[in-house]
Amino acid sequence: MRVKSKTRNKNILLYADSESDANVLYATRFFCPDPFIFIRTAKGRRIYVMSDLELDRARTQSNAHRVLSLTKYTKLAQSRLGRDPRPADVITAVLRDLEIRGVTVPGNFPVAVADRLRERGIRVSVVRDMFFTERLYKSDDEVEAIRRTMKAAEAGLQAAIEVIRKSTIRYGWVYYRNKRLTAEYLREVVNGTIFDHGCVPVHTIVAPGKDGCDPHNPGKGPVPAHRPLIFDIFPRSERTGYYADITRTVVKGKAPEEVLRMYRAVKAGQALALSKLRHGAKARPIHQAIMNLFQRRGFTTGRVKGRMQGFFHGTGHGLGLEVHEPPRIALNDHVLEDKMVVTVEPGLYYWPIGGMRIEDTVLVTRSGYKNLTRFSKNLEIR
């Protein structure tokens, strides 16, 4: 059953830039690098308050019903206060002009602004968890936006794989064009290709060998042969703002038996999780099933010699205008529902062997799932 909207029929107020704030971008579908005032009235009217720089663009390119002048309300607040107004003073002037006495704001709303609004007699109610619960459920257009971003991510990954395929092995290291191949070079290949496809790479992970033991280690240095190399790629579309997320682990050369065992376990764990995805599936049993599978195959989880080893992160997370958003697939009570987009990314990490992670992004459906990731899951590159 879909989560009830927490903002419907309420006056909502947002104050942030839409480049970095997913709620503002979701509400406006308008990219703006500077904070601006957005109001949606209880009757659904969308009102922007924009600087002179963005005023005309907002009027022609946004979904606003009304676009108001920030300069006008700044001067109005200044005349009332006899000093340069703060953002809350300008917002107060706008709200009073619109005859709005109370607003609902998200949990990341600026505290100082909220406090000042309350001092000015404006009632401010805070939604402390997901502000637009509608964001949990992706429309066909949103799914297509994620799929397009995924194509850019896969193109970046394919470009790096081609470099590795053309490389040679010398003295236990991977060489490309007579130089040691490095994580930094592969990251440039991935990121450059993603840029060419109209997307922006975000902290691309290329983690060779021991670096792969820390799931969010970006990776650096020469790439060893016969050792795991993790690619975790999560770009954002420059046009829509939607993310994709894909992880593959490869080995240049021949994978040792211990690495092969990790690969087979992680691939089986992901397949197990995918088989359990459908509308109404609960997160906790999915995650627990993978942990049990790993345990049966001899892969224990815990702290060894001061480091976490095994499977010590969640199975997956929601994805959309943020790379990490609800729901989480872990030891929690989240329930997956039709139209949710989530990642499925079990992993194993053992020092000093390295890490092993495989990640797909999928759309949950009534009867199962639709995989938005097309990239192959081959370990060895000869």
C-alpha positions in Angstrom: 0.0 0.0 0.0 1.4 3.3 -1.0 2.6 5.7 1.7 0.3 8.6 2.3 1.5 12.0 1.1 2.7 14.3 3.9 2.5 17.4 1.8 -0.8 17.2 0.0 -3.3 20.0 0.7 -0.7 21.9 2.7 1.2 25.1 2.1 4.8 23.9 1.6 7.9 26.1 1.6 11.3 25.2 0.2 14.4 27.4 0.2 17.5 25.9 -1.5 19.1 25.5 -4.9 17.7 22.8 -7.2 21.2 21.7 -8.3 21.9 20.0 -5.0 18.5 19.7 -3.3 16.4 16.8 -4.6 13.2 18.1 -3.1 13.5 21.4 -4.9 14.3 19.8 -8.2 11.4 17.3 -7.8 9.0 20.1 -7.1 10.2 22.4 -9.8 12.0 20.4 -12.5 14.0 23.6 -12.8 17.8 23.7 -12.4 19.0 26.7 -10.5 22.5 26.9 -8.9 21.5 29.5 -6.2 18.9 29.1 -3.4 15.5 30.4 -4.3 12.1 30.5 -2.6 9.5 28.0 -3.7 6.0 27.9 -2.4 3.3 25.4 -3.3 -0.1 26.5 -1.9 -2.6 24.1 -0.3 -4.5 24.4 -3.6 -1.5 23.3 -5.6 -0.4 26.7 -7.0 3.4 26.8 -7.6 5.0 30.1 -6.8 8.7 31.0 -7.4 10.5 34.0 -6.0 13.5 34.6 -8.2 16.4 37.0 -8.5 16.6 39.4 -11.5 19.2 37.0 -12.9 16.7 34.1 -13.1 13.4 35.9 -13.3 12.7 35.7 -17.0 14.2 32.2 -17.4 11.9 30.9 -14.6 8.9 32.4 -16.4 9.7 30.7 -19.7 11.3 27.4 -18.6 9.8 26.4 -15.2 6.5 24.8 -14.2 5.5 27.9 -12.1 2.0 29.3 -12.0 3.5 32.6 -10.8 7.1 34.0 -10.7 7.6 36.8 -8.3 10.5 39.3 -8.1 13.0 38.7 -5.2 14.1 42.3 -5.7 10.6 43.6 -5.1 10.2 41.7 -1.8 13.7 42.5 -0.7 13.0 46.2 -1.0 9.6 45.7 0.8 11.3 44.0 3.7 14.0 46.6 3.8 11.6 49.4 4.0 9.7 47.7 6.9 12.9 46.9 8.9 15.1 49.8 8.1 18.1 47.5 7.4 19.2 44.9 4.9 16.8 42.0 5.3 17.8 38.4 5.9 16.3 35.5 3.8 13.7 34.9 6.5 12.6 38.5 6.4 12.0 38.3 2.6 10.2 35.0 2.9 8.0 36.5 5.6 7.1 39.4 3.3 6.1 37.0 0.5 4.0 34.8 2.8 2.2 37.8 4.3 1.5 39.1 0.8 0.0 35.7 -0.1 -1.9 35.6 3.2 -0.2 32.3 4.2 0.2 32.0 8.0 1.7 28.5 8.2 4.0 26.3 6.1 5.4 22.8 6.0 9.1 22.4 5.4 11.5 19.4 5.0 13.9 18.3 7.6 16.9 19.8 5.9 15.3 23.3 5.8 17.7 25.9 7.2 17.2 26.1 11.0 18.0 29.8 11.3 15.4 30.6 8.6 12.8 28.5 10.4 13.5 30.1 13.7 13.2 33.6 12.3 9.9 32.7 10.5 8.5 31.5 13.8 9.6 34.8 15.5 7.7 36.6 12.8 4.5 34.7 13.6 4.7 32.1 10.8 3.8 28.5 11.9 6.5 26.1 10.6 5.8 22.4 10.6 8.7 20.1 9.8 8.5 16.7 8.0 11.5 14.9 9.5 11.8 12.0 7.1 11.1 11.8 3.4 9.3 15.1 2.4 7.7 14.0 -0.9 6.8 10.4 -0.3 5.7 10.4 -4.0 9.4 10.2 -4.8 9.4 6.6 -3.7 7.4 5.6 -6.7 8.9 6.3 -10.2 6.7 7.3 -13.1 7.4 5.9 -16.6 9.3 9.1 -17.4 11.4 8.8 -14.3 12.3 5.2 -15.1 13.3 6.1 -18.6 15.5 8.9 -17.2 17.3 6.5 -14.9 17.6 4.0 -17.8 19.2 6.7 -20.0 21.7 7.6 -17.2 22.5 3.9 -16.9 23.4 3.8 -20.5 26.0 6.5 -19.9 27.3 4.6 -16.8 27.6 1.3 -18.8 29.3 3.1 -21.7 31.9 4.4 -19.2 32.4 1.0 -17.7 32.7 -0.6 -21.2 35.4 1.9 -22.2 37.4 1.0 -19.1 37.0 -2.7 -19.8 38.3 -2.3 -23.3 41.4 -0.6 -21.9 41.9 -3.6 -19.6 41.3 -6.0 -22.4 44.0 -4.4 -24.5 46.4 -4.4 -21.6 49.1 -6.9 -20.9 50.5 -8.5 -17.7 54.1 -8.0 -16.7 55.7 -8.9 -13.4 52.4 -9.2 -11.7 51.1 -5.8 -12.9 48.8 -4.6 -15.6 50.4 -2.6 -18.4 48.7 -0.4 -21.0 50.7 1.3 -23.8 54.0 0.3 -22.1 53.0 1.9 -18.8 51.5 0.5 -15.6 47.8 0.9 -15.8 46.5 2.9 -12.8 43.1 3.4 -11.1 43.5 7.1 -11.9 43.8 6.5 -15.6 40.8 4.1 -15.7 38.7 6.7 -13.7 39.6 9.3 -16.4 38.4 6.9 -19.1 35.1 6.2 -17.3 34.4 9.8 -16.4 35.3 11.1 -19.8 33.0 8.7 -21.5 30.2 9.6 -19.1 30.7 13.3 -19.9 30.4 12.5 -23.6 27.0 10.9 -22.9 25.6 14.0 -21.3 26.0 12.9 -17.7 28.2 14.0 -14.8 30.3 11.4 -13.0 30.2 11.6 -9.2 33.1 10.2 -7.2 33.6 7.2 -9.5 35.2 4.2 -7.6 38.0 2.3 -9.3 39.4 0.3 -6.4 42.2 -2.2 -7.2 43.4 -4.9 -4.8 43.4 -3.9 -1.1 41.6 -0.6 -1.8 38.5 -2.7 -2.6 38.4 -3.9 1.0 36.8 -0.5 1.9 33.5 -0.2 -0.1 33.7 3.5 -0.6 37.5 3.8 -1.2 37.8 5.6 -4.5 41.0 3.6 -5.3 44.4 4.7 -6.4 47.7 3.5 -7.9 48.8 0.7 -10.2 46.4 -2.1 -11.0 47.7 -5.6 -9.9 47.1 -8.6 -12.2 45.1 -11.6 -10.9 43.5 -9.4 -8.2 40.0 -8.0 -7.9 39.3 -4.5 -9.3 36.0 -2.9 -8.3 34.2 -0.4 -10.6 31.3 1.4 -8.8 29.9 4.1 -11.1 27.0 6.4 -10.2 26.6 9.3 -12.6 23.9 11.9 -12.7 22.1 13.1 -15.8 22.9 16.7 -16.6 19.5 17.1 -18.3 17.1 15.3 -15.8 19.1 15.1 -12.6 18.4 11.4 -12.2 21.2 9.0 -11.2 22.2 5.5 -12.2 24.3 3.0 -10.1 26.2 0.0 -11.3 29.1 -2.0 -9.8 31.2 -4.7 -11.4 34.3 -6.5 -10.2 36.8 -7.8 -12.7 40.2 -9.5 -12.7 42.8 -9.0 -15.4 44.3 -12.4 -15.8 43.5 -15.5 -13.8 41.5 -15.2 -10.6 42.9 -17.2 -7.7 40.6 -19.8 -6.2 39.8 -17.7 -3.1 38.7 -14.8 -5.5 36.6 -17.2 -7.6 34.8 -18.4 -4.5 34.0 -14.9 -3.5 32.7 -14.1 -7.0 30.5 -17.1 -7.1 29.1 -16.4 -3.7 28.4 -12.7 -4.4 26.8 -13.6 -7.8 24.6 -16.2 -6.1 23.7 -13.8 -3.4 22.6 -11.2 -5.9 20.6 -13.8 -7.8 18.9 -14.9 -4.6 18.0 -11.3 -3.7 16.6 -10.6 -7.2 14.5 -13.8 -7.0 12.8 -12.4 -3.9 12.0 -8.9 -5.3 8.3 -8.1 -5.9 5.6 -5.8 -4.6 5.2 -6.4 -0.9 8.6 -8.0 -0.3 10.2 -7.1 3.0 13.7 -5.8 3.2 14.9 -7.7 6.3 14.3 -11.3 4.9 16.0 -10.5 1.6 19.1 -9.2 3.4 19.1 -12.0 5.9 18.9 -14.6 3.1 22.1 -13.3 1.6 23.9 -13.2 4.9 22.8 -16.8 5.5 24.0 -17.9 2.1 27.4 -16.3 2.6 27.7 -17.9 6.1 26.9 -21.4 4.6 29.6 -20.9 2.0 32.2 -20.1 4.7 32.2 -16.3 4.4 31.8 -14.9 7.9 31.2 -11.3 8.8 32.9 -9.4 11.7 35.9 -7.5 12.9 39.2 -9.2 12.3 42.5 -7.5 13.3 40.8 -4.2 13.6 39.0 -4.3 10.2 35.4 -5.1 9.3 35.4 -8.1 6.9 32.7 -10.1 5.1 29.3 -8.6 4.2 28.9 -5.4 6.3 26.7 -3.1 4.3 23.1 -3.2 3.1 21.9 -5.2 0.2 20.6 -2.1 -1.7 19.0 1.3 -1.6 16.5 3.4 -3.5 17.7 5.5 -6.4 16.3 8.5 -8.2 17.1 12.2 -7.8 19.5 11.1 -5.1 22.0 8.3 -5.4 20.9 7.0 -1.9 17.3 7.4 -1.0 14.6 5.3 0.6 13.8 2.4 0.7 16.9 0.6 2.1 17.3 -3.2 1.7 18.9 -4.1 5.0 18.0 -5.3 8.4 15.0 -3.0 8.7 11.2 -3.0 8.2 11.0 -1.3 4.8 8.6 -2.9 2.3 9.3 -2.9 -1.4 6.4 -1.8 -3.6 5.5 -1.6 -7.3 7.3 1.3 -9.1 10.1 1.6 -6.6 13.6 1.7 -8.1 16.3 0.0 -6.0 19.8 -1.3 -6.3 20.8 -4.8 -5.4 24.5 -4.9 -4.5 25.8 -7.7 -2.1 29.5 -7.7 -1.5 32.3 -9.5 0.3 35.5 -7.9 1.6 38.6 -9.6 3.0 41.9 -8.1 3.8 44.4 -8.4 2.0 42.6 -10.2 -0.8 40.4 -7.3 -1.8 36.7 -6.7 -2.4 34.0 -8.3 -4.5 30.7 -6.5 -5.3 28.1 -6.8 -8.1 25.3 -4.2 -8.4 22.3 -3.8 -10.6 19.6 -1.2 -10.6 16.1 -2.6 -10.9 12.4 -1.5 -11.0 10.2 -3.4 -8.6 7.0 -4.7 -10.2 3.8 -6.4 -9.1 5.2 -9.9 -10.0 8.9 -9.4 -9.7 11.3 -6.8 -11.1 12.6 -5.3 -14.3 16.4 -5.0 -14.6 17.5 -1.5 -15.8 21.1 -2.8 -16.0 22.3 -4.6 -19.1 26.0 -5.0 -18.4 27.5 -8.5 -18.3 28.9 -10.0 -15.1 32.1 -11.6 -16.3 34.9 -11.8 -13.8 38.1 -12.5 -15.7 39.5 -10.4 -18.5 42.2 -12.2 -20.5 
